Amino acid sequence: YTSLRRIRGDGSCFFRGFIFRLMEHLLARKLEGSEEELDRLRNVFANSLVYLQEVGYTAATIDHFCEYAQDALSEANFPKSQSQLEKLFADPVESMYLVWFCRLLCAGYIKHNWTERFQYFVTGEYTSAEDYCSKEVEPTSVECGQIQIISLCEHLGVRISVVYLDGNGTGDETLAYSFGPENRSVTMHLLYRPGHYDVIYSNETE
């Protein structure tokens, strides 16, 4: 790994690091002349309001976040340079809309797939998908776990690698796990240290 980008530690570091690195990746591809992945995710974002309403969210409570995320990826507003992207995320209010949108997508995917995928892997006394998401996904101060990572990556069709520096490796070795569709290439790398995620950059082209 060649470098590290520190992410604000406020309980939403995974989601903030994820969406920043995703947009950074999309920007790099766009500057190279490829917008295929950007267009694919624009479609996912465009369908997000209906997708979330299907599991009980009301338009009045979430449409602002969905609209903001769609605008952020739109042709008119998508950052045209690295400095514009960094300026967007330097604004705590603006970036928080994207963080909350990611949490909504994560919760929506969990609710859509609770019975088939998640209810038997969740530890704790949760009565339903709604109960779990209201306590573990939606609050912006709650840290992200593996279920949330799996959900967000699968819903967006993005494959990521998380490198763990949590004492579970052997000697100087670290453990790295990939999340998301196996038929896709890794888009980003995140570094996990107990209670916090940062973005790291691989010396391989992403």
Beta strands, then each sheet from edge to edge (+ up, - down):
strand 1: 3-5
strand 2: 159-164
strand 3: 175-179
strand 4: 186-193
strand 5: 196-201
sheet 1: 1+ 5- 4+ 2+ 3-
end
